[in-house]
Amino acid sequence: MRVEALPADATFDKVLCVHVLYFWKDLDVSLREIARVLKPGGRLGLLFRTKADPAAIASFPAEIYRFPELAEVTVALEQAGLNVHAASDRTNEPVLLIAGR
């Protein structure tokens, strides 16, 4: 199932996305769609590598993978109506963001 076409509103208690946002055509649209299908009190776990990891960027073709800035994802989550509860941010390691509705 594509992130842009998820089922009915308020369907899920939890959503886990591991190393997938690189492929989303529009980060804002995708996160708004995830927020829409989360139940009130629902949580999103989002694991990804950022532009802060040059080795990862160099290892994957730029025409397929898009590595965002941590701030870009945090702002998009907030604009989607989610509150970021926790974030790890270590250079050269994946970032884990936990957000809730």
Secondary structure, DSSP 8 states (H G I E B T S, - for coil): --GGG--STT-EEEEEEES-GGG-S-HHHHHHHHHHHEEEEEEEEEEE--TT-HHHHHHS-TTT-----HHHHHHHHHHTT-EEEEE---TTS-EEEEEE-
